[in-house]
Amino acid sequence: MRYGLVSDIHSNLPALEAALESIQALGPIDGLLCMGDIVGYGPQPNEVIERLRSFELFSIVGNHDLAVLGRLELGDFNADAIQANRWNREKLTDTNREWLEQLQPMSPFNEKVTLAHGSPLEPVWEYLTTPQAAARSFAKFETQLCFVGHTHLPRIFRLKANPSEGDGFPRIIRPFKSVTYHPRTEMIIPPPDQVFEIKDERIILNPGSVGQPRDGDSRASFAVYDDKTQTITFGRAAYDIYLTQHLMRQVSLPARLILRLDYGL
């Protein structure tokens, strides 16, 4: 089966629509896996939830979702996030709030895949940005694969079966942009249109952010997981940033949140 992988949509419907169109252009999918932070920051929380739920969907929540629900203190966030989360909280419908309420920040999807928002070690808050951080998490989930979000950065963390094994990636279909090594874990930064063969390796994977990328590329980031071919395909989708910014200005969301969409930061 084939699944679209989306995360950190942050109430950005144009970005989500572009990502979904690009995912489906790669071939039919059987559903979506969402790693949380569905709402917050952006101007269309209800529309985003309803669009996701129009697919066969398995989702968890992120820290911004929990803040919008009132399950995390807003004081744990910066001033811009507080304002945006408070606005999202006011706009969320009862139906969509009830749907979000029943989600967890970490959950197994099936016998091969676990979803966690931040990390398997600390699902709500930890940012997996280094192989050192990822190395601590492999013992915290039992499945072969774990899909995460939270950092807004597309990444693959691969656990070496043998710490002395070489640095090559013979099962990468096309070369990766950047690889960072650790005695037990390797971090790969995959460029768009990259395909990675999983085989029997243990992997933690982040598809990047749909609604607010932070790797210097303003396009929506996503991935597709094929459990038959055991591959992950990474992708980016251009979207109407100006429409999202216009909607944000209309409801007086913070200027810095509006501006950063231009730069993917």
C-alpha positions, 0 to 999 in steps of 0.5 A: 500500500502507498501512503502520503506522509504529511506533517506540520500543516499549520492551518495552511490549506493552499500548501496542503492542497498543493502537497496532496496534488503532488502526492497523487501525481506520483500515483494512487495512494491508499491513505495519509499518515499525518505527524501532527501540528495540523493547526496553529500559525495559519488561517484555515484550521477547520478547512485543513482538518476537513480536507485531511479527513476526506482521505483515509487518514491516520493522524497524531497531534503535535504541540501546537494542536495540544496548545490550541486544545488547551492541553499545553500552556500557551506560555510555553510558546513564543509571542507569535505562536501564542497569538496564532494558537489563541486565534486558531482555538477560537475558530475551531469548530466543536466537531473538529475540536472533538476529532483532535481531542481523541488523537495522541502525540505518539501511536503505532500505525501498524506492525511496521510503522510508528508515528511520533510528533517530536521523537519517540523519546519525547513525542511532544517537544523533542526536536530531532535535528542531529544523529546524536539525538536520533540515536537515543530514540531508536530504543523507544519504539518497537517497529522498523520505522518511525515517522516524525515531524516538529522540526519542519525539516525533511530528514532520514535517520538510519540506525547502523546494524553494525557500528563499524559498517561503512559510510556508503548508502548502496540502497539509495536510488539517487545520491543524497544532498548531505549525510552526517555520520554518528557511530550508530546513526546516520542523518541524511538530508534528502533533496526533492524527488529523492527515492530511498530504499528501506529494506530491513533497516530501522529508520526515523523519517521526517517528511518536512513541513507542508505549511511552514517549511524551515529549510530555506525552501518555501515549497510544501514538503511531503513524502510518499511511503510504499510498503510494497516496494519498501521505498520513501519518495520525497517531494516539494510542491509550490503553492499560492503563498500570497493567498495564505499571506492574504488570509493571514493579514485579513485576520491579523495574524502576526506579521513575522509568521506571514513574512517567513512563508516567503523564505521557507524559514 
